[in-house]
Amino acid sequence: MSFLKISNVSKSFATTQVLNNIDLDIAEGEFIVLVGPSGCGKSTLLNTIAGLENVTDGQIEIAGKDVTHTVPADRDIAMVFQSYALYPNMTVEKNITFALEMRGLSADAQRKACAEVAETLQISHLLKRKPGQLSGGQRQRVAMGRALVRNPQVFLFDEPLSNLDAKLRVDMRTEIKQLHAKLGTTIVYVTHDQIEAMTLANRIAVMNGGIIQQLGTPDDIYNHPANLFVASFMGSPSMNILDVTLSSNKSGLTVTLPHGESFGLNSQKIDLKSLKDGKVKMGIRPESILEKAPANSKNFAAIEQKVDVVEPSGSDTFVIFELGGETFNARFAGDSTVKSGDKIKFHFDLRRIHFFNPETGDRI
Amino acid sequence: MGMSSVASTPSTGSIARTCIYVVLLVFCLFYLVPLYVMLVNSFKELEEIRGGGMLNLPENFTTAPWSSAWSTAQIGVQPTGLKPYFLNSIYMVVPAVFLSTMIGALNGYVLSKWTFAYHRLVFGLLLFSCFIPFQIVLIPMARVLGTFGIAGSTWGLVLVHTVYGIGFSTLFFRNYYEAFPTELIKAAQLDGAGFFQIFRRIMLPSSGPIIVVCVIWQFTNIWNDFLFGASFTDFDSQPITVALNNLVSSSTGVKEYNVHFAGAILAALPTLVVYIVSGRYFVRGLMAGSVKG
C-alpha cells in the first residue's frame, strides 16, 4: 500500500517539458532519494509534491488523499530548503513556531513543541538568537527543527546539505539517517550527490531528462544499473565504459576489445540476437579491476596495459590507464606500489562486468 | 576601523590627494554658503541687512524674524505666519508618504513574488508613470478631484501625491524584493501563511532599508511640491511651499528679508530632519543571515 503516490505526473514550463509521466509509489516510512544531474527535474518533482508548483498533468496522493490541487499548507508536509530559508527577522524560536502559530496553536503548546524539537536537535541554547547569528550547521539544524515541529506526514528535503562544508555534511548526513530511524516518517530527499543518495536511501530514484531512469535499492542501482546513464552517473570515479564485440561459441561468450585482445566469459548468458554484429558497450567499475587476482581463477581476465597516472588518495590508489581509446580508472589498494609508466596486468573481475545495448543504452 | 579604512583606500600621491581635498572643500563651500547667508541674516534686524555685509555675523542677535515667520507674518490676507500651512503640509505628507509606500511595497511584492501573465508589462506601465510631467495631468486631475468632491482639500492632495508616488515606490520595492530569496516565501506558504501574512510577517520586517529610501524620496518630493499645492488647494489647505511663496512675493509693504530667510529655513527643515534621522539606516543590511552566509 503506497503512502505517497505519484501517478503520471507531467510538468511543462512553456514549451519545455521538465517532468515526463512520472510514476512513483512510496511506502510509509520509506526514505526515498531523488538523484540526478542539475536540470533533471528532481527539484521540480519535489516542488510538485510540496504543492509549490502545479502539475500540468497527473495526480498526487498523500495517505490516500488526492492532494493534486491542494495548497501546500494543507498537504501535511514539511520541507527543508537548500538555503534553509530561515525568516531573518525572527528568532530561532519564532522560526520554529511560526507554522504552529499560523495553525492557531496556543502560545503554551507552541513553546512546549519548540522545546521538545530543540532538545532533539540540540539547539535549545540558540532559541533566542536570530538566524544571522548562527553558523551554517546551526542554521541547518534550525531548518530541520522548523520541519520537525509540525510532525508532518512527509518530509521533503531539497539538497539540504549542499551549503555545508565537507566534514559537517558527513556528520549531518549521519544525523539525518538517525533521525529517520527514530521518527520513521516518510522522507523524499533530493540531492545531486550520489554518495548521499547511496548512504541515506531505502530506495533511490535516478532521474534524467524528466524521467525516472531507475528506481531501486542502493544495491540494485549500484550493482545492477538499468542503463548506461545510471551506470555512469552513480559511483565515483564513474564506471569505465568501452565499445566491445560479443561473440558466442561452444564454451560460452567471448568479449573482443577494440584492439583485438579477447577473453572468454563463462558466467554470463546473453541473447545476442537483438544486437547488431554483437556490438555492445561494456562497463566495469574501478573497484572491479584488481591489481592482483587469485591464481588460475576463471573469474578474472588479465589485460596488460601501461599505467598513465597514479593518484594515491590514502585509502585507495587510483590507477589510470588507456584501453581501446577510452580512459580507464582502476581502484587499487592504498599501499599499491604501482608507478606511472609501469606495464602491468589489470585483472578484470568478469562477474562484475555489465553490458549495455549501444543504441538504447539499456542493460543487457 | 581607522587602520582598515586607510588600508582599503587606493594609494595616491600627495599632490593628487591635496587636489582632491581642495576640490571637495570648494564644492562644500559652494553648497553651504547660501545656507550660511540665510541662517545669519535670519537672526539680524532688517536695518542691519539693509546696511550690507551679507556674510557678517549678526551684531544684534534677534529671534524676532523666526517668531514672525512662524506665527505673525502676513500671508495672503491673514497675519497667521507659516504655522497653519506647515501643519497643512504635515497633514498632507504623512498619509501620502504612508499610503504610497505601502501600496508600492504591495505592488513590489506581487510583481516579484506572485507574478502573473504580463506582469512585466504592468511593471513597465507603472514605471512609465514616473516620467509623466506634472503639468500634463493638471487638468484631468482637477476633474477627478472635482468628481470625487475633494478638490481644494488636503485629502485631494494626498490622493494626487499617493497616485503619483506609486510609480517610484513600486520601482524601489520591486527591485528590492526581486533579490529577496523566494524560498522564504515558499517556506512560509508551507508553514501555512497566506498572502498578506507573508507580506506583513516576512516581507515588511525585512524591508527596513528600502522603506527608508522610499520614505525619504517620497517625503522630500511631496513636501517640496509646489505645482500641485498651488493648483489643487484653496486658501485653507495650502501647503507650506505655497504659503512661503505668498510670504516672499507679497507686493505690499517692505520686504522683510530676515523673515523670508527664517520662513524658507522653516519650510526646508522637515526634509532635512527626515534625512538626518533616517539616513543612517540606508546602509544597514537587514537581510543578513537569511540565506547561506
Interface residues (C-beta under 8 A of the other chain):
Chain A: A50 L52 V71 P72 A73 I77 A78 M79 F81 Q82 S83 Y84 A85 L86 Y87 P88 N89 M90 F98 A99 M102 R103 K130 P131 G132 Q133 L134 G136 R139 R146 R150 N163
Chain B: P181 E183 L184 K186 A187 A188 Q189 L190 D191 G192 A193 Q197 R201 I202 P205 S206 L286 M287 A288 G289 S290 V291 K292 G293
